[in-house]
Amino acid sequence: MALRLQELAERHGDFYVPAFAVRLGRADLVRQMAVAVSQAEADLSLSGMGRFSFTVVNAFDVAKQDFLTGDGTPLLEKLTFGASVEVAMGYGDVRALPVLVSGVVTEIGTNFAEGGSPELTVSGYDHSYPLSVGKNSQNWAKAKDSDVVAMISRAHNLDTDIVPTREEHAQIEQNQESDLEFVRKIAERNRRYKVYISGGRTLRFGPARDGSGPVATLAFGAGLLSFKPEANLAGQVGAVEIHGWDPKRGGAHCRACSAR
């Protein structure tokens, strides 16, 4: 049964003060390394790689001409390409915030603006990123799609949550494709299968988990501040005809459905 918004709010500090934590390795950038982070973003998509970004401010030491942590350690010695990062967001105790994206740093940008403090902009992708690098060609004989995905996942040191496929193929070929492109193509030919990273370093290959039911019930005037439903007649059709072939009767057939 879905929770009412009031019940959900009680679990999350009444949605009063949103909080975030950016962890480099296992160390909290703000609370353990004393590095100021002005903003953090997490972008999650079922059809693409999860992405994160954050901005570091007030870390540049003019005398040493370097970005430093609170204890004087050069920040860019720790914040390197490929470094592991977690971005957690939510409400309440920062230590208990859910992790939205766990991945690796792929981009570091700087901004030395006139009259302002230099900033670092750091971004990256979840742990499916290594699968997107490079092009590979290989083949597997007498194998199931799920077995091939499992082998590719292990090659990238990922944990797996794989729903076995039924059909055994005589030959499965990867031809000058990244591993990520290839496993997504395999997922598309298996009905309702998706490929994404779940729980940090676990590659999920299977049907999307869309049957868990609603999280909360929203009512206008009781947490739902605005609501604007709209029905539009534009683009609607009056009838649909379906043409097909009946293999039992050996002939074409047509069925029509009218709008009511």
ABEGO torsion letter per residue (X at the ends): XBBBAAAAAAAAGGGABBBBBBBBEABBAAAAAGBBBABBBBBBBAABBBBBBBBBBGABBAAAGBBBBAAGBBAAAABBBGBBBBBBBEBEBAAABBBABBBBBABBBBBBBBGBBBBBBBBBBBAAAAAABEBBBBBBBGBBAAAAAAAAAAAAGBBBBBBBBABBBABBBBBGBBAAAAAAAAAAABBGBBBBBBGGABBBBEBBBAAAEBABBBBBGBGBABBBBBBBABGBBABBBBBBBBAAAGBBBBBBBBBX
